[in-house]
Amino acid sequence: MKLFNVYPLFDITPVKAKDVYVYDKNNTQYLDLYGGHAVISIGHSHPTYVKTISEQVSKLGFYSNSVQNPLQVQLAEELTRFSNCKSYQLFLCNSGAEANENALKVASFKTGKKKVIAFKNSFHGRTSAAVAVTDNKKIIAPINAQQEIEIIDFGNTKAVENSLKNNDVCAVIIECIQGVGGLQEASSQFYKNLRDLCTKYNAFLIVDEVQSGFGRTGDFFAFQKHDITPDIISIAKGMGNGFPIGGVLIHADIKPSFGMLGTTFGGNHLACVASLVVLKVMRDEALLKNVKDISAYFFEKAKAIPQLKNIKGRGLMIGLEFNFPIAELRKTLIEKHHIFTGNAMNPNLLRILPPLTIKKEHIDVFVEALKKELS
Ligand SMILES: Cc1ncc(COP(=O)(O)O)c(C=O)c1O
């Protein structure tokens, strides 16, 4: 059987990885400034991560959600402590799309409405409602296009209110810093306006922290900079450092009922310990501080790249914008300099999403490689 060919692939076969480095089958070392698409948070193969998951799988890897699982309770408590999001309930699932799917479902169940407002250049995943609220027609099949969605310009409060006035909207979903869309972030006032408008028109404010959450921006959640209280927060990616896990933080005012949400694999024992280790290592190694320090260093060093048109983003969620398409540059960085980076919807934007353990010396290597290629 052949693979269903949906990805254009680089001809590299990673076989092992350690902290910020990935090694291929020829033992060539690659500097990972992509984190497997913002997934690697505490570094590849962190010893505590390997030990804890190995010990857990030798005891109990999985049992169903029909019995007690204290690891889920422990994860909810740790998450509360670490994020300072005190008035939420946790529902665990397996991916970012699934987190958004469940978030939208809760909003629709609770408001009794079905239209959703999303924003231009948004990306929320590839499943039913998650892909429908994604602003990319190419990945929306006719079956998904049945959803009632309005895509509004990022930052346009007036258009949001005009739409909400019809009282048929169950949710407004937004990435406070867009990932795939290209690192756009609006003013704090815009996010505060969204909060107020959602309350006024009985719609839920869903903040998609799948990519920006778990410390990637230097705050635990990107929305926290804007001092708002979302109704629902969706999480995944960095949460498991590569172990598939997603989650939905649902405000305490939203009451659950049996059958409203459910999953076979979500919140399994291995996924819970993976995420618990991520939080432990983030605390033990003060990774939020590292994100802020290295980010400041990166922004300073980037000034030495004369061809750089703009630098966007926050923390270790960074976009380098040039006035030419970066596809060739990205390929050269991988093939010649052995550095992984990411791309975006904007063809001129190179994305930097490294493990949160990265050090200044790694940034130096990248900036030197970039200067060399661009000169
Ligand atoms: C902001 C955001 N939301 C949702 C998703 C979907 O996550 P997953 O691929 O785990 O389904 C992504 C993936 O890139 C994302 O960046």
PDBQT file of the ligand as one rigid body, heavy atoms in Angstrom, charges set to zero:
ROOT
HETATM    1  C1  LIG A 401      -3.631  28.030  15.832  1.00  0.00    +0.000 C 
HETATM    2  C2  LIG A 401      -3.856  26.589  15.451  1.00  0.00    +0.000 A 
HETATM    3  N1  LIG A 401      -5.038  26.018  15.748  1.00  0.00    +0.000 NA
HETATM    4  C3  LIG A 401      -5.284  24.735  15.443  1.00  0.00    +0.000 A 
HETATM    5  C4  LIG A 401      -4.349  23.961  14.788  1.00  0.00    +0.000 A 
HETATM    6  C5  LIG A 401      -4.656  22.521  14.466  1.00  0.00    +0.000 C 
HETATM    7  O1  LIG A 401      -3.938  21.680  15.295  1.00  0.00    +0.000 OA
HETATM    8  P1  LIG A 401      -3.759  20.120  14.922  1.00  0.00    +0.000 P 
HETATM    9  O2  LIG A 401      -2.882  20.073  13.711  1.00  0.00    +0.000 OA
HETATM   10  O3  LIG A 401      -3.124  19.530  16.156  1.00  0.00    +0.000 OA
HETATM   11  O4  LIG A 401      -5.107  19.574  14.663  1.00  0.00    +0.000 OA
HETATM   12  C6  LIG A 401      -3.108  24.517  14.456  1.00  0.00    +0.000 A 
HETATM   13  C7  LIG A 401      -2.092  23.708  13.740  1.00  0.00    +0.000 C 
HETATM   14  O5  LIG A 401      -1.152  24.193  13.164  1.00  0.00    +0.000 OA
HETATM   15  C8  LIG A 401      -2.853  25.871  14.790  1.00  0.00    +0.000 A 
HETATM   16  O6  LIG A 401      -1.705  26.455  14.486  1.00  0.00    +0.000 OA
ENDROOT
TORSDOF 0
